[in-house]
């Protein structure tokens, strides 16, 4: 048990090292990615949970331990690069880690390598490569009793294949695979929250709002209980709930959860921040749907200024300018 705890803490230490290293070379463009990078860091209390440790795969044999540690170090770098938005770099590091894991001959770390290679391909829009690698990750991890890796693979398949590639039936199957595996994984609240997020997103994308509302209720209850009502995850859940109401043409009902989400993001991420700007832009859209173009205009101006001050992506700046132009047209502010 002590050896398992040491291995668990060692893996988390590698992720902490990789995230810290990426943050030391952060640039203006990476500001949007700081929170996802921090979300990479798993809770260390799981390493003190004997029941959770019992569900982990057996430790690598002594002969392959050094190679396994080296592979995990490289894969931690890949994960941090991907979370930081450096996708091509993340893919290169993941492929390097895959070669090391393949040489180590330890199935759980090979499953992790497949996971990060597939995730990198997904981030780069390489759908076929992502599907192949993530399917290998899920099957290898299941065979190795590495349940957390298998669950992450299924969640990423739901994201990249189900949601991004619009293969909704496959996406639903992956969501269910993750759900079954989670039932045997104690206290994996972060993974369950992520599973519910993509389950909701899949349903909203299909305009299945009643089903999405049911999932959203589960998601909100979970993140409030496990992460707190003022947490970053709570803001994401509230933003999703507002999106469901907006899709049902209930903009007035959507305003309260949207405003709460923005208040949480302003408190947790600060002003300016691109994610807060996106939230404010969503709130502006709700005001416009209700015909309150003056309030929509004020919110859109704030969102645009925030994107520019926080060095948000050019696509977000362009979107904010387009949305601002729409409100100006509605208010007849047309320059001759």
N, C-alpha and C positions, 0 to 999 in steps of 0.2 A: 504493500500500500504506500509506503514511504517513497519507493522508486517511482510509482505512478504519479504521486503528488509532485515530485521533483521534475518529472518529464512534463507534466501539465504546466507548472510554473515556468519551466524553460521555454516552452512554446510561446507563452504569453510574453515573456521577456524579449524573445526575438521580434515579435510584432511591435512591441513598444520601442525597441531599438530602431526598427525599420521606419516606423511612423515619425519618430523624433528626427531621424536622419533626413527624411523628406521635408519636414517642417523647417529644418535649418536652411534649406535651399528654396524655400517658398518664394514665389513671385506674385505679382498682382493678380494674375489669372488664376492662381491656385486658391484664392480666398474662398471661392465657391465650394471648394473640396475639403476644407478643413474639417467640417463636421462629419462628412462620410469617412474621413481618415480616422477620426476619433471613435467612430462607431465600429471600426475594425477591432478595437481593443476589447476582448471579452472580459467578463467579470472573473476576478481571481478567486472569489469565494467558492466557485465550482471545484477548484482544486482541493478544497478541504471537505468535500462532500463524498463520503465513502460510497454511497449508493450511485452517485454520478460516475465516480471512478470505475465502478464495477461494470459499467456499460461501455467503457472505452476498450479499444483493441489491445491485445497483449503488447508488451514493450518489444522493441526490436532485439534480436539476438546480439550478444556482445560484439560479434565480428562485424556487424553492419551498423553499429551505433554511431560511429564517427561520420560515416557517409550519410546517414539519416539526418543527423544534426546539421551537416553542411547543406543538404538539400532543403531542409526546412528554413534555414537562414536565407537562402536564395529566394525561396517561395514567399517568405515574409516581405522581402524587398519588392517582389513582383506585386503582392497584394497592396502594399503601401503606394507604389507607383500608380496602380490602377485607380485606387481610391482618390489619389491626387490629380487624376485627369491626364496622366502621362501614359496613354494607352499603348503606343508603339513600344515605349520603353518597358512597360509592364509585360507585354507579350514576349519581348526578347528575354527578360529575366525569367518569366514563367517557363519558356522553352529550355533555358539553361538549367533551371531547377528540375524540369522533367528528365533531362539527360542524367542529372545527378541521382534522382530518385530511381530511375530505371537501373542504374548501376548499383544502387544500394540493395536492391532485391527485397525491399520491405513494402508489402502491398498497401498499408495505410498511407504512407507518404507518397506512393505512386498515385493513389486516388486523389490526394491533395494537389499533386502536380497537374493531373488531368483537369481538376476543378479550376485552377488559376489559368491554365492555357485556354480552356473553354470560356471563362469569364472575359479574358482579354479579347478573344475573337468576337465575343458578343458585343463588347464595348466598341469594337472597330466596325461593327456591322457585318461581320463575316458569318452569316447565319448557318450555313452548312457545316463549317468548321466548328462553330460553337456547339451545335447540336451533337456532333460526333464526339467531341471531347467531353462534354458534360454528361452524355449518356455513359461513356466509359467511366467517368468519375463516380456516377451513382452506382453502377454495377460493381465496380472495384471496391468502393467503400462499403457497400452492403456485404460483399463477400468477406471483407476484412473486419467487419463489426465496427466500422468507423461511422457511426450513425450521424454525427454532426456534419461530416463531410458529405454524406449521401443527401442529407436534408438540404444543405446549401446548394448542391448540384440540382436537385429537383426544383428548388425555388428559382434558381437562375434560369433553368429551362422554361419555367412558367413565364419568367420575365422576357427573355430574349426570343423564345420560340412561340410561346403562347400569345404574349402581348405585342412585342415588337413586330414579329412576323405574321401576326393576325391568325395564327393557327389555334383557334379558341378551344377546340375539342382536345387537342394535345395539351394545351395549357391547363385545362381543367383536370386532366389526368395527372399531370405533374403536381398540381396543388394537392390532389388527393393522396398521391404517393408520399408527399411530404407530411401530410396530416397523419397518415398511418404510422410513419416512422417516429413522429414526434410523440405519439402515445407511449412509446417505450423509452423516451429520452427525458429524464427528470429535469425540471427547472430550466428548460431551454426557452425562456420567455422571449429572448431577442429573436430567435428563429421563428417562433410562432407569430410574433408581431409582423415579421417580414412576410411570412406566408400569407397572413390575412391581408396585408397591403396589396399584394399582387393578385390575390383572389378577388378582392374588391375592384382593382383596376381592370381586370379581365371582364368582369360583369358590367362595369360602367361603359367600357369600350363597345360592348354589345347592346348597350341601352337597356340592360336588364336591371332596372333601377330598384325594383322591389327586392330582388335577391341581393343586390349590392348593399342595400340598406341594412339587411339582416347581418351581413358580414361586417359592415361598418360598426354596428352596435357591439359585436364581439370584440372588434379591434379596439374601440374606444374604451370598453370596460377593461380589457387586458392591459393596455398601456397606462391607463390611469392608475390601476391597482399596482402594477409592477414597476413602473418607471416614474409615476407621479403626474398629477394634472398639469404641471408647468414644464414638462419635459419636451425635448425636441420631438420625440415620437408622438406625444399627445398632439403637438401642433400638426404633424403630418396626418394624423387620424382626423382631426377637425377640418383640415383643408379638404380631405377626401370626402367627408360628410357634406361639406358645403357644395362640392362638385356634384354630388348625387342630387341634392335639392335643386341646384341650377339646371341639371339635365332634365329634371321633372318640371321645369319652368316655375319653380317656387323660389324665386330670387329673394323675396322678403324673408322666407324661412332660412335661407342660406346665409344671410348677413351675419347673424349672431355667431355661428361656429367659425365663419371666415374671419371676423374681427378678433375672436379669441385666439385663433391660430396666429394671426399677425402680431397680437400683443405678446404671445409666448416667444415668437421668433425675435421680436425686438428686444426682449429681456435676455434671451439666451445667446443670440448671435450678435446683437448690437446694431447700431445704425451708423453708417450704411452697411448693408450686406445684400448681395444679389438674391439670396433666397427670401429675405424679407421683402425686397422689391417685387419679386414674383407674387408673393402673397398679397401685397397691396394692389398689384395689377389685377389680380383675381377679384379683389373687393371692388375695384373700380368698375369692372365688368358687371358686377351685380347691380351697382347703382345705375349704370347705363340701361340695364334690362328693365329697371323700375322707372325709367324715364327721368331720373334725377341727373341730368347731364352736367350740372354745375358741380355736384359732389364728385361725379365720375372724373371730371376734368381735373379737379384739385388732387385726387388720388393718383391720376395718371401722371401729372406733373411731378409729384413726389417720387413715384416709381422711376420715372425717367432720370431724374436728378440723382437718385440713389444708384441706379445702374451705372451712371457715368462716374460718380464719385468712388464707387466700389470696384471700378474696372470690371464690370460684368461682361459676359460674352458679347461679341458684336451682334449675334443673332437676337439676344435679349434687348439690346439697345435699339435695334431696328424695329423689333416688335413694339417696344414702348413708344417709339416715335409714330409708328403707324396708328396705334391705338389713340394716342394724343390727337392726331390729325382727325380721327373720326369724331371725337368729342367736340373739337373746334368746329367741324362742319355741322354737327347737330346744333350747336349754339350760334350758327351763322357767322362765326368769326372767319370770314373768308377774305384774304388779302387780295385787293384789286390788282 
